[in-house]
């Protein structure tokens, strides 16, 4: 009887861990999909910013 209880308890713990893993993974994927447009705009803005810095550095001094 004790081994059956331990077996069921181990399965319940494993099931809870799997549910937590799925919830966390779904949260990360959902956040990634929602934040994707913002991320692409951020990358484009940083690219433009660094290009302007390099343009100023390379421009000749009168």
N, C-alpha and C positions, 0 to 999 in steps of 0.2 A: 504494500500500500504506500509505503514511504517513497519507493522508487518511482511509482506512478505520479505521485504528487510532485516530486522533484522534476520529473520529465515534463509535466504540464507547466510547471513554473518556469522552467528553462525555455520552453516554447513560447510562453507568454512574454518573457523578457525579450526574446529574439524578435517576436512580432512587434513589440513596442519600439525596439530599436529600428526596425525596418520602416515603421510608420514615421518615426522622427526623421529618419534619413530621407524619406520621400518628401516629407513636408519641407525640409530645409532645401533640398534640391529644387523642388518646384518654386520655392520662394526666390532662389537665386536666378533661375531661368526666367521667371516672371519679371523680376527687377531688371534683368538684362534686356528683355524684349521691350519693356516700357522705356528704359533709359537709352535705348539704341539711337534714336534720332538726336537726342541731346549730346550723346557721345560723339557722333559724327560731326555735329556742328562745333563742338569743342576742339576736336582734332583739326578741322579746317581753320578755325580761328587761330590756334597755336601755330599752324603752318604759315598762315599769312603774317602773323606777328614776327616769327623768326626770319621770314624772308625779308621783311622790312628792316629788321636790325642788320642783316647781312648787306642789304642794299646801302644803308647809311654807312656802315663800316667800309665798304669798298668804294664809295663815291670819293672822287678826288677833292682835295682841299684846295680852295682858290688861293 
